[in-house]
Every structure is written in structure tokens, then in C-alpha cells.
Amino acid sequence: MQLASILTPRREDVSLGEDGFSGWTPITIHFDGVIEPRDLRGKEGFKGRLFAVYPGDLVFSKIDARNGAIGLLPASIPQAMVTAEYPVYSIDEAQVEPEYLALLLRTGEFRRRVNDLVSGTSGRKRVEPEAFVGLGIPLPPLETQRAIVARWQQAQAEVKTLEQQAIVVEEQSRRAFEAALGLAGLRPSRVRRLVTIVVYRHIDRWSPPSSELEELLKNAARHYPIVQVRSVVEFVQHGTGHPPASNPTSLRVLKINAVTKGELDISEHKWIDDKPELRERFSLQIGDVLMCRTNGSLRLVGMPVVVEDTVENCVFPDKVFRVRCTEDIIPHYLAAVLKSPLGRMQIESAARTAVGNHAIGTSDILRFRIPLPPLDVQRDLVLRVEESRAEVTRLRAQAAHRAQEAQVEIEAAILGSEDLPGF
């Protein structure tokens, strides 16, 4: 059956009043089919005609339909508007379940067929509405459509449960670690700029003192000695500023993203000229703590990861620090403390802003104060954190596998190549 049999073009004009959009919401369609309000970035109007979209309507982007920008307007947006670049259709629900149609639109086979419809010159290729509604689709009885939707929803509930379990394990681990250091129950405020009068000679840098930080340190000091990071590290080192190579070489250099995900991601790299001096000064070693020196996002500045395995033919860039620990502190323990409220408060209060980026310096890291338990306590805390991290990784891998499995299963059912049990 062709889409034209279940879709009716909606060409309802939207007239904007003197007060602007008057309740009409401009929207954007992501490549996964999700439709959300559009960020206008200060824009107050549009050129040309505008058209209405209502919950349940199908809408697509002529330019990006081939990339997956096709979806149904959610009920959370009562009335939306689009330009002529976004054809809008109402759906005949007597023939098709909207949720089933949404699943069908996301199948790989449908996406490939939409891509075949692209026409026009380079840079202005579009999917024309006439060609789109001419596509044939599998349309089983409504009972079967509903069964497919129900199976999909069941799978998504299973995925969500696994993801929530991972969040709970992660949160329990965080709380246990903080409680062991006397940091439990205190969360740092996000307000960083306060008006405070102090005597200049009483401060070592121009940053407002934090009563919250002092409270955290006082609580932690009841459990273990408080030391500056400079007393437990051999050195803090900037990475190489040598520019990346234009072609693949025998030596890699990490991207910033490699150290901002909670774990070191070696796949995030570029190539760099293979020079002996670069290898000698900047090659990674097991136990190195790498920290993002500068980033557009404040929450990623100072984010630490530990080099856990041998990494060959790889160096780190100038926008990343390497912290080499002494025998008095376990690298994983240092990383965990820097991720805690105590660490984040010091990192974010030390960060300076320039050209849209936040940055910390070597002297900032050396000045940070942290609790220092005996090595056996550090090992025990790190072991608990690592066990929790392994469980979180397992749960999230299981969730990703179930999501992929459900996608394959549902697509096979929609395309008629495989019957679902119980249909």
C-alpha cells in the first residue's frame, strides 16, 4: 500500500499576530525522528508562509529526510509550525496505528528507499512530497500493528529498566565513596560568583573563598589528613602542542574527547608526525592520570581518567595534563577524589574563562586539597569503585544489546521477513 493511501496533506496556514508566535511552536526534527521545539537563537520571525502541525501529524524535512528527519509531532507540543520545506500530513488512524507508522519510518529499508528519492543538484538535494507519498509500505491488519507496537514498548521498558539499574549502582557507589571520606550529604552549589571583601595578602589567587569548600574539607579532616596534591605527585605536565598530521602516520595523538568520558577512549585520536622527541616526552604510561585542561563545558574541565593498560604509539595533546603520582597515592583514588564534590568544587572555582573556554593551570592542580587515607584504605575504596563500574558497564552493555536486538526483531516483523512469537 502506498503512503498516499493513509496520508492527507495538511496545508493550513499560520498567521502570526502582533505578539509574535502566539502559541505556535517552531520545531526541529532530529535524524532519529524525534521532534522538539526549535531554538530560535533570538530570531523573531520567518520568511515566507508558515504551516500548522498538530499532535500525531507526520512531518519531514525535504532536505534531511534521507538522514532520518521524519517523525510524528508528539502530544507535548499542542500546535507547531513549519516552513514549506517541511511537508505535513494527517494520518488515517482507521488504517494505521501512528506508533506503528513511526516504527516503520525508522527501519533501515525505509530509510534506504527514501534516500533513493533524493533529487536536485549538489547542495540542494531534496525529497519531493509527491515521490515520498508514492512509496509503498507493508500495512498488516491493525491487530498485528498493535502487537508489533506492544512488543516494541515491552523491549523499550526492558532497556529502560537496565539503564535505571545502572544509574542506581552508579549513585550507590558514589555515595559510598563520599561517605567513606566524610563528604556525604554535602553537595556543592553551582553559584560560583559572589561579592566578597577580603584582604589581598590573605589570598593566593583572585578567587572568592568558599564556605562550602571549607565545610567539606573540615568534615573530611575528621576521617583522614588533608594534603595538597603537590605533596603526592611527581609532576604535572602539559601535552604536546605539535600540530596533527594531515595524513595517517605511525603515531597517534589523543583528542580531548578521549579523556572526558569517564574512561580513556583511545579511539578518539588524530595522527601526528612520528618524532623520537614526541615519543620520549609524551608517550603514555600505565598509571598516568590524564585531565582535560580546557573545554567549552565547565563540567568537563579537569575531568580525570587513568591509563590502565599499555597504550603503544600514542601521545597526549597540549589541552590535556598528565599527572604522575608518587607511591603515596593510588592513581585511581586520586581520579575518584577529583570527580567527587570536593574535587569538582576546587576545579570549577579555579577555572578561568577565555574566548568561550574554561581552563585550569598546573599550579591549580598542585594546590588542590584532598583527603589522604592509608594505602590499604585507598585500595579498598578503589576496589569498590571498580567493582561498581564493572557492574554499570555490564548493565549498560546489556541495555544496548537488548535495544539492538529489539530493533532487528521489530524491523523483521514490519517488513514481513519474520513473524514475532505470539502473533
N, C-alpha and C positions, 0 to 999 in steps of 0.2 A: 504494500500500500504506500502511496506517495504522501509525503508530509502535507501536501496541499489538501488532502482529504480530511486532515484533522486540525489544520491551522487556518485561521482567518486573519487577514491583515488588519491591524488596528492603526488608523491614521487620524487620531484625534488630536487636534491642535491644542497647544497650551499657550495661553496668553498671560504674560507676566504683568502684574499690577504695579502701582507706584511704589509699593513696599517690597519690591524685588520678587523673589521666587514664590511668595505667597503659599507656602506649604508644599510646593513641588520640590522634590529632592533630585538633584542631578546625580547620576550613578556612574559607576565604572564596573566593567566586567573583567575579572581576572582570568588567567589562562586555565584555571581549574574549574571555571564555570560559576564561581562564587561572585555574587553581585553585592556591592557595598556602596554607601554614599560616596560621592566623589569629593576629593579635596580640591577646592577651587583656588587655593593659594591666593586669596584676595580678589579673584575675578568676580565681577558683579553682573555679568551678562554673557549672552552667546549671540553670534551672528546667525541669521537665517531662522527657519522655522524650527519649533520645538514640538515634540510629540509625547503624548501621555503613555505611561506604562503602569499597569495595575498588578497587584499580587497574583501570581500564577501565570502571568503572561510570559511568553518566550521572547527573548530579545537577543540579538547577536551583533557583533561588530563586523562590518563588511571587510575591514582590513585584517582583523585578528581572529576571525572565525577559524581559520586554518590552524591557529595556535591553541584553540580551545575556548575562545572568548564567546561562548554560547551558554545561556542559562535561563533560569526561571526567576522572576522577581520574588523575593521572599516576603512573607506577611509582615515582617518587621518594618518594611517601607510601604506605607499606605498608598502613596502616589508618587511616582517618579517621572522624570522627563529625560528625553534623549534628543539628539540631533538626527538629521536624516541619514547619518552614517550608521544608524542602529535600527534596522527593521524590527517592528514589533508585531506579535501575533497573539491572539487569544486562542485557547486550546479547547477543542471539543471533548469535554470530560465524559461524554456518553460513550466515547470510543477508546479513550486512552487515560490512564492514570498519570497525572502530572509527574509524580515521583518516578514512575517507570520511564517516562519520556526523558527525564533528567538523567537517569542512569544510561539510557541508550545514547544520549548525546555525548557521553564521556567515554564510550567504547573506542578502542583503537581503530576498529574497522570504520566506524562512522567518521572519525577524525581524518582517516586517510581519504575517504570519499569526498569530504568537504575540501580537503587540500587539492583534490583533482579539479575542483570547480574554479580555482583561482584564475583570474584573467586580468589583463591590463599590462601596461609597461612596467619595467622595473622601478620599484619605489612607490608605485601607486596600484599595486595588485589588490583586487577585491573579490569577494564572493557576492555575486549579484543575487537579490532576493528570488528572482524567477528560477534561477538554477537551483537555489537552496531548497525551495519547496517542491522541486521536481524530484528530489531524492526519494528513493524507495526505502521503507523501513519494515522490519518484522513487527507485526502487531498481533500477538496472540489474544485470546479471549481475556476480558477484564479480570476474570478469576485468576488466570495464570499470571497476568501482570501484577496483581496484588500479592500473589505468592512470591514472586521474584523480589518485589519491594520489601516484603516482610523478611525474607531471607537476608537481604542486604542490611536491613535495620538490625537484625539479630547479630550479624557479623560485626557491625559497627559498635554495637553495645559491648561485644566481647573485647574489641580493640580498646574501647574507652576504659573498660574495667582494668585491663592490663596496664594501661597508661596511668590510671589513677593509683594502682598498686605501686608503680614505680615512684610516683610522686610522694606517696606515704612513706616508703622506705627511705627515700632521699631526705625527707623532712625529719624523720625519726633519727637518722644518722647525724644530721646537722645539729639537732637539739642535744643529742647525747654528747657530741664533741664539745659543744659550747658549755654544757653543764659541767663537764669534767674540768674545764678551765675556769669555772666561775663566771662565765659570760651569759648564762641562761637568764631569760626573762627581760633582757635589755636589748632593744632594737634601735639602731642609730637613726636619728632624724634625717630627712632628706633636705632640711633647711640648712644651708651652708653659709650664707652671707648674713652676718649680724653686725650691728653697730656696737662696738666695744671700745672703751678708752683704756689704754694700757701705757705703761712707761716703756719707751722704745728699747732701753737697755735690758729690759726684762724678757725680751723675746728673741729667738734666734732666727726667725724669718717672719715676713709680714703675712701672718695668718691668724685669724681670731682664735683665742683659746676655746676649747670645747669642754663644757662641764660634763657632757655625756661621755667623752673620751676618758676623762679623769675618773669618772664613776666606774667605767668598765675596767680600767687599769687597777683601781682600788679593790674591786671585787676579785679580779684575777690574782692580785698580790696576796690575798688570803690563802691561796692554794699553792702558788709557785712563785719563785723570784721573777721579777720583771727586768729584762735586759734590752739593750738596743741591738738592732740587727747587726751593727758593725762588729759586735763582740763575738758573733757566731758565724761570720762568713769570711772567706779568704779574700774575695774581691767581688765587685760588681762591674761588669764590662759591657760597653756598647757593642753592637754587632757591626758588620762591615757596611760601609757606605758605597762600596764599589757597585756601579750600575749593573743591572741584569743584562745578560747577553741576548741578542736578537734571535739566535738560533740555539737549538739544544746542544749542550756540552756534556762533559763527564762530571760536572759538579753542579749541585742544586743549591739554591738559597731559599729559605723559608719565606712565605708570605706572612703578613701579620695574622691572617685568619688561622694560621697553623697553631697559634698559641692562645686563642680567645674562645675555644670551645669546651674548656674544662679538661681536655686531654690533648696531647700533642698529635697533630694531624699532618703527617709527612706528605700526604698527597697534595697539600696546599703549598706549592713551591713554584719557583721560576728557575731559569738557568743562569749561570754566572760563569765568567771566564775562569778556567781551572788554573789557578796560580798557586804555587807552593806556599807563598806567604799567607794567602787566604785560608788554605787548609790548616796551616800551622796555628794561626791565631784564632780562627773562628769555627773549627770543627767541633761537633757536639760530643759530649761525653756522658756516660750514664751517671745520673745524679745531678746533672745541671738543672737548675731551676730557671726557666725562661719566663720573662714577664713582658707584657706589652707596654712599651714606653709611652706611646702616644696613639690616640684614637679619637675619632669624631664622637664616639659614645663614651660618656664618663664611666659607665658601669664596666666597660671593657679595659679601661686603663689600669695597668698593674695586675691584670689577670694572670695568675701563675700556672704553669704546667711543669711537670717533672719529666726529664728524659729517662725513660725506664729501660729501654733496650738499646743495643748498639745501632747507631744510625751512621751508615757509611756515605761518603761522597755528598755531604750536606753541611752547609754553614748557616749562620743566622744573620739577619739584616740589622741595619742601624736602628730601626724602630722597635727593636727588641733588646732587652737586657739579658745577660747571663749572670746568675748569682751562683757562686761556688761556695758551698757550705764547708765549715770545719767539722771535725769529728764530734763536736759538742751538740750538733743538731742534725736531725734526720731530714733530708730534703722534702719528703712528703709531708712531714709535720710542719715545716716552715710554710709550704704551699697552702696547707689546710688553715693555718692561722691567718695567713694573708687573705684568704677567702671569707673569713669569719667577720662578724660585725666590727670587731676590734681592728682587724686589718683594713677592711673597706673604709672605715671612718678615717683612718690615717691617710690612706691612699687618696681618697676623694678630697679631703681637706687640703692635701699638699698639691693637688693637680692645678696647673696653671693653664689658662686658655689663650690660644693664639691662632688666628686665621681659621677659626671654626673647629680647632682640635684641642683636646685636653692632653696634658703631658706632665710626667713626673721626671725627676732627675736622680742621678746616682746618690747625691747627698740626702735626698728624701728617703730613699730606701734604707740607707745606713742609719738614719735617725729613728726609724720606726721602732716602737717599743712592743715587745711580745713577752708572754709568759714562757718560761723555760723549765719544763719538768725534767726529771732524770731521764736518761736514755731509755731505760726499760719501760717507763710510763709512755714516752713518746712512741716507742714501738707498739705498745698495746693500743694506743689511740689510733695510730696509723693502720694497724691490722683491722680494727673495727671499721674504720672508714673504707678501707679497700674491700672488705667483705660486703659492705653495703653497696659500694659502687659496682661490684661484680653482679650483685642481685639486680640492681637497677638496669644494668646493661642487658642482663638476661631477659628481664621483663619487657624492655623496650624492643629488643630484637624479636621477641615472641609476638609483640603487638604488630611490628612491621611485617612479619611473616604472615600473620593472620589477615592483615589488611590486603596484602598482595594476593594471598590465596583467595580471599573473597572477591577481589576484582576479577581474577581469572574465572572463577566459578560463575559469577553473575554474568560476565560478558559471554561466556559459553552458552548460558541459558537464554540470554536475549537473542543471540544470533542463531539459536536453534541447533547448535552442534552438540549439545549435551543436555539431558534432562536432569533437573535437580531432584534429589530423593524426596519423595512425598508429593510430587506434582501430579 
